[in-house]
Amino acid sequence: MQNIRSKDTAPEKRIMRELKRRKVYFAKNVKSIIGKPDIVFRHKKTVVFIDSDFWHVHPRRFIMPQSNKRYWNEKIRSNKKRDKEVNEKLKKEGWKVIRIWEYDVKRNTDKCVNKILKIITQN
């Protein structure tokens, strides 16, 4: 588990590379914003989280480990609870929250980037 990254994951790098290619500027891993979003558009008051299929429990792709079930049940439950709390707090503070699954980034990066661009260009 020590090799698991919390930032600069392959899906994050992929999205960031594409945003830079399209000359869309952003901040990354902003510690001062609750939840430390992967990508932040401060002027648009929008944050993006690129969620791991495992750690954030993708509805169809998540597989519960068979060993140490008690630990994993608690860990996964707390991750889901934290994600929900972070979303609620950010929205309450006026932020738009975008969550993108790791699988979706790998399958269709352009679609994910277009989703982000659509939201940040509204208004």
Rosetta silent file (secondary structure, phi, psi, omega in degrees, C-alpha in Angstrom):
SEQUENCE: MQNIRSKDTAPEKRIMRELKRRKVYFAKNVKSIIGKPDIVFRHKKTVVFIDSDFWHVHPRRFIMPQSNKRYWNEKIRSNKKRDKEVNEKLKKEGWKVIRIWEYDVKRNTDKCVNKILKIITQN
SCORE:     score description
SCORE:     0.000 S_00000001
   1 L     0.000  -20.298 -178.700    0.000    0.000    0.000 S_00000001
   2 L   -66.893  -18.520  179.954    2.966    2.332    0.451 S_00000001
   3 L   -87.250   -2.401 -178.383    3.327    2.539   -3.329 S_00000001
   4 L   -79.283  126.317 -177.334   -0.176    3.914   -3.829 S_00000001
   5 L   -87.414  146.650  173.741   -0.072    7.538   -4.906 S_00000001
   6 L  -104.316  -10.760  175.476   -2.447   10.213   -3.692 S_00000001
   7 L  -148.321  164.037 -177.906   -1.365   12.659   -6.383 S_00000001
   8 L    59.107   38.954  175.286    0.257   12.598   -9.801 S_00000001
   9 L   -76.325  163.723 -179.339   -1.459    9.357  -10.771 S_00000001
  10 H   -57.603  -46.011  178.953   -1.487    8.301  -14.414 S_00000001
  11 H   -62.653  -38.595  177.870   -5.146    9.337  -14.959 S_00000001
  12 H   -62.401  -47.160 -179.382   -4.481   12.757  -13.355 S_00000001
  13 H   -60.128  -38.412 -179.739   -1.417   13.305  -15.540 S_00000001
  14 H   -62.844  -46.949  179.382   -3.420   12.338  -18.610 S_00000001
  15 H   -65.144  -45.967 -178.750   -6.163   14.880  -17.905 S_00000001
  16 H   -62.767  -40.535  178.333   -3.674   17.607  -16.971 S_00000001
  17 H   -60.843  -42.436 -179.356   -1.602   16.989  -20.101 S_00000001
  18 H   -69.473  -38.636  177.043   -4.700   17.338  -22.270 S_00000001
  19 H   -63.176  -43.009  178.672   -5.849   20.505  -20.481 S_00000001
  20 H   -63.494  -41.135  178.888   -2.377   22.033  -20.965 S_00000001
  21 H   -59.023  -35.115  179.219   -2.398   21.005  -24.624 S_00000001
  22 L   -88.916    8.578  177.658   -5.658   22.919  -25.012 S_00000001
  23 L    60.555   41.205  175.445   -4.122   25.891  -23.152 S_00000001
  24 L  -103.796  122.047 -173.774   -6.470   25.602  -20.179 S_00000001
  25 L   -98.533  143.628 -173.827   -4.749   26.815  -17.043 S_00000001
  26 L  -156.185  167.525  170.813   -5.344   25.343  -13.595 S_00000001
  27 E  -107.025  153.982  179.401   -3.766   24.690  -10.214 S_00000001
  28 E  -123.752  146.423  176.870   -3.142   21.172   -9.020 S_00000001
  29 L    47.506   57.561 -177.107   -3.428   19.508   -5.610 S_00000001
  30 L   -78.879  110.761 -175.267   -4.351   22.703   -3.746 S_00000001
  31 L   -69.294  -24.881 -176.257   -3.885   21.924   -0.050 S_00000001
  32 L   -78.155   -8.774  178.490   -5.834   24.967    1.146 S_00000001
  33 L  -103.424  132.224 -177.167   -9.080   23.650   -0.379 S_00000001
  34 L   -53.793  135.655  179.540  -10.862   20.898    1.514 S_00000001
  35 L    88.315   -5.711 -176.617  -10.294   17.476   -0.004 S_00000001
  36 L    43.283   69.248 -177.568   -7.114   18.609   -1.817 S_00000001
  37 L   -57.756  149.544  179.747   -8.693   18.540   -5.290 S_00000001
  38 L   -67.993  -39.658 -178.196   -6.572   17.186   -8.138 S_00000001
  39 E  -134.969  136.908 -179.548   -7.378   20.164  -10.379 S_00000001
  40 E  -131.359  131.199  171.277   -8.640   23.614   -9.383 S_00000001
  41 E  -110.804   92.372 -172.619  -10.000   26.424  -11.541 S_00000001
  42 L   -61.369  -45.828 -176.112   -9.986   29.213   -8.969 S_00000001
  43 L   -68.652  -23.733  177.945  -11.576   31.909  -11.132 S_00000001
  44 L   -96.528   -2.390 -178.556  -14.351   29.534  -12.153 S_00000001
  45 L    48.655   52.813 -178.031  -14.675   28.261   -8.561 S_00000001
  46 E  -132.300  136.851  176.965  -14.563   24.689   -9.849 S_00000001
  47 E  -122.434  150.883  179.087  -12.656   21.659   -8.555 S_00000001
  48 E  -126.486  130.919  172.607  -11.985   18.305  -10.181 S_00000001
  49 E  -114.234  130.353  174.634  -11.339   15.016   -8.429 S_00000001
  50 E  -104.700  105.747 -169.569  -10.102   12.062  -10.451 S_00000001
  51 E   -92.344  133.326  174.049  -11.278    9.111   -8.401 S_00000001
  52 L   -67.591  137.894  179.576   -9.674    5.688   -8.296 S_00000001
  53 L   -60.674  -34.981 -179.246  -12.120    2.910   -9.126 S_00000001
  54 L   -79.375  -57.639 -171.566  -10.978    0.986   -6.057 S_00000001
  55 L   -67.312  -25.615 -178.032  -10.516    3.642   -3.355 S_00000001
  56 L  -110.728    8.681  170.462  -13.670    5.561   -4.228 S_00000001
  57 L    61.245   71.672  173.792  -15.806    2.478   -4.998 S_00000001
  58 L   -59.017  132.875 -173.813  -16.793    2.574   -8.656 S_00000001
  59 L   -57.970  -30.169 -177.863  -20.346    1.157   -8.788 S_00000001
  60 L  -112.898  -20.823 -172.574  -19.483   -1.552  -11.351 S_00000001
  61 L  -102.823  -12.797 -178.026  -15.707   -1.946  -11.212 S_00000001
  62 L   -73.296  134.707  175.203  -14.997   -2.136   -7.479 S_00000001
  63 L  -125.794  120.078 -179.496  -14.103   -5.564   -6.093 S_00000001
  64 L   -70.091  129.388  176.191  -13.948   -5.962   -2.318 S_00000001
  65 L   -60.820  146.632 -176.771  -10.764   -7.718   -1.167 S_00000001
  66 L   -89.286  -16.775  177.626  -11.438  -11.133    0.355 S_00000001
  67 L   -98.349  152.308  176.723   -8.801  -10.936    3.058 S_00000001
  68 L    52.384   48.593 -173.136   -9.048   -8.738    6.140 S_00000001
  69 H   -57.936  -38.568 -178.801  -12.672   -7.923    5.365 S_00000001
  70 H   -60.275  -47.469  178.919  -13.297   -5.975    8.550 S_00000001
  71 H   -59.052  -49.909 -175.182  -10.473   -3.532    7.762 S_00000001
  72 H   -66.272  -39.330  177.536  -11.539   -3.076    4.129 S_00000001
  73 H   -59.226  -45.838  179.991  -15.217   -2.590    4.943 S_00000001
  74 H   -66.580  -43.894 -178.761  -14.351    0.177    7.393 S_00000001
  75 H   -61.534  -48.485 -178.679  -11.761    1.766    5.070 S_00000001
  76 H   -65.897  -41.801  178.152  -14.096    1.829    2.078 S_00000001
  77 H   -60.409  -44.146 -179.104  -17.019    3.083    4.181 S_00000001
  78 H   -68.477  -34.603  176.264  -14.912    5.951    5.545 S_00000001
  79 H   -62.119  -46.286 -179.668  -13.661    6.856    2.049 S_00000001
  80 H   -63.462  -41.749  179.496  -17.216    7.087    0.726 S_00000001
  81 H   -63.467  -44.288  179.970  -18.311    9.119    3.744 S_00000001
  82 H   -63.133  -43.256  178.049  -15.373   11.517    3.364 S_00000001
  83 H   -57.828  -44.729 -179.266  -16.080   12.007   -0.363 S_00000001
  84 H   -63.662  -44.147  179.240  -19.693   12.872    0.407 S_00000001
  85 H   -63.821  -42.492  178.970  -18.698   15.327    3.171 S_00000001
  86 H   -61.271  -46.854  178.503  -16.092   16.996    0.955 S_00000001
  87 H   -57.050  -48.004 -177.801  -18.642   17.407   -1.858 S_00000001
  88 H   -62.580  -45.105 -178.731  -21.213   18.913    0.498 S_00000001
  89 H   -65.148  -43.152  179.709  -18.760   21.351    2.115 S_00000001
  90 H   -64.028  -44.252  179.634  -17.358   22.519   -1.213 S_00000001
  91 H   -63.756  -38.244  178.078  -20.825   23.034   -2.693 S_00000001
  92 H   -62.962  -32.591  178.400  -21.876   24.914    0.429 S_00000001
  93 L   -84.541    2.996  175.583  -18.871   27.222   -0.105 S_00000001
  94 L    93.498   10.215  179.199  -19.994   27.856   -3.693 S_00000001
  95 L   -86.656  146.445  168.058  -17.652   25.477   -5.539 S_00000001
  96 E   -90.349  134.886 -177.668  -18.683   23.325   -8.478 S_00000001
  97 E  -115.100  125.021  176.493  -17.442   19.777   -7.927 S_00000001
  98 E  -114.867  128.025  175.222  -16.567   17.464  -10.802 S_00000001
  99 E  -119.416  129.491 -177.849  -15.726   13.837  -10.084 S_00000001
 100 E  -125.577  134.385  179.556  -14.291   11.663  -12.840 S_00000001
 101 E   -79.523  142.634  176.763  -13.585    7.940  -12.605 S_00000001
 102 H   -52.973  -43.510 -179.579  -10.110    6.602  -13.362 S_00000001
 103 H   -59.908  -41.720 -179.825  -11.687    4.053  -15.730 S_00000001
 104 H   -65.629  -36.775  177.769  -13.400    6.789  -17.735 S_00000001
 105 H   -63.712  -45.299 -179.024  -10.118    8.680  -18.123 S_00000001
 106 H   -65.847  -37.705 -176.551   -8.398    5.557  -19.417 S_00000001
 107 H   -77.547  -40.690 -175.366  -11.279    4.692  -21.743 S_00000001
 108 L  -154.624   81.256 -177.533  -12.015    8.156  -23.165 S_00000001
 109 H   -59.259  -43.160 -178.383   -9.815   11.027  -22.000 S_00000001
 110 H   -58.716  -41.871  179.696  -11.308   13.487  -24.501 S_00000001
 111 H   -61.670  -41.126  179.253  -14.817   12.912  -23.185 S_00000001
 112 H   -65.940  -43.510  179.139  -13.619   13.601  -19.620 S_00000001
 113 H   -65.284  -41.469  178.435  -11.782   16.770  -20.650 S_00000001
 114 H   -63.000  -35.431  176.522  -14.801   17.968  -22.615 S_00000001
 115 H   -62.171  -44.585  178.520  -16.976   17.427  -19.543 S_00000001
 116 H   -63.284  -48.774 -178.114  -14.629   19.655  -17.527 S_00000001
 117 H   -61.248  -39.158  178.581  -14.486   22.310  -20.256 S_00000001
 118 H   -59.923  -43.325 -177.852  -18.257   22.367  -20.596 S_00000001
 119 H   -71.515  -41.204 -177.211  -18.681   23.069  -16.889 S_00000001
 120 H   -77.478  -15.629  178.557  -15.941   25.715  -16.606 S_00000001
 121 L   -96.730   -2.392  175.655  -17.138   27.590  -19.684 S_00000001
 122 L   -67.909  151.725  178.990  -20.741   27.855  -18.495 S_00000001
 123 L    91.593    0.000    0.000  -21.930   31.365  -17.481 S_00000001
